[in-house]
Amino acid sequence: MNILNLLCHRKPERSFFIKGHQFPVCARCTGFYTTIFLYTVYAYFVPIVYTPEYVLFGVLLCVPAFLDGLTQFFELRESNNILRFITGILGGIGLMIIVKFLKLIIIYYIL
């Protein structure tokens, strides 16, 4: 089993290609992983205050990726790679806001 299959389904029709070579992850995961990396670097250098409104904003950013994936899963419609990538970008930012907030909760209130 390829280790990359644990990170993403890697379906060719849902992946980007450059010069005939498939990306290691699908379009949505490309957006997620790109913004997860960029947000982590950004948050390291720029102090961010995680207010309840900011965390709610993070949750709302995850909704488009959830809805896009859900409607495709139930075959209600077929998305395209650009939309998958955009929803992945939004979802990645939202996910990192939530993860960083949970990290702060654990550090300050549990440990």
N, C-alpha and C positions, 0 to 999 in steps of 0.2 A: 504494500500500500504506500502510495506517495504521501509524504507529510503535508504537502500543499492541499490535499483533499480534505484535511481537517480544518483548514482555514476558509475554504470556499468550495462551491460545487464545480467551478471551472468549466461551465458549459460553453462550448465554442461560440454558439449563437448569442451569448450574453457577455462576451468578452471583447476587449479591444485587441486589434492586431497591428503590429508595426512591421512592415516589410515581410509579411507572411508569417510572422512569429506571434503566437498568442501570448497575451499577458498572463502572468502566473495566477491571477485572480480575475473574477468577473468585473464588469464595469462598476457595479454598486460597491463591491468590496474595495476596488481601486480608490473610489471616492472616500470610503470609510478610512482605509489605512493611510491614505495621503493626509487627510485632515487630522487623524489621530496623531500622526508624527508631527505635523506642523503646529497643532495646538499645544502639544507637549513642549516643544521648543519655545513657542511664544509665551506660554505660561511660566516657563522657567525664568525668562528675562523680564517679563512685565507683570507686576503685581496685580492680581485680580481679586476683587471682593465678591464673594459668593453670597449674594443676598437671595432671599426667597424668590424674588422676581426673576433674578438671573437664572436660578435653577429651573423655575417654571419655563422660562424661555428655552432652556436646554431641552426640557421634555417636549415642548412644542416643536423644536427643530427635528426631533426624532419621528414625529408623526408622519411626514411625507414618505419617508423610507418604509415605515411600517405599512402604510396604506398601499403604496406602490407594490411592495412585495406580497402583501395579502391578496390584492386583487389579481395579481399574476398567478399566485398559488392556486386560487380557486377558479382560474381560467375565465375571469370576468372580462379581461382585456389583456392585450399584449403591449408591454412597454417597449421602449427603444433604449439603446445604450446611453445616449446622451441624458435622457431622463433618469435612468438608473444611476449614472455617475453623479448628477446633480443631487438626487435624493441621498446618495451615499455621502456626498460632501456635507450636506445639512445634518444628516444623521450622525456623522463622525464628530462634528462640532458639538452637537447636543449630547452625545454619549460622553465626550470628554468633560463637558461641564458637569454632568451628573457624577462621573467617576471621581473627578477632582473634589467635588463637594463631599461625596461619601468618604473620601480619604481624609478630608479635614475633620469630618464628624468623628471618624474612628480615632484619629490622632488626639483630638482635644477632649472628647467625652468618654472614650472607652479606655484608651491607654493611659 
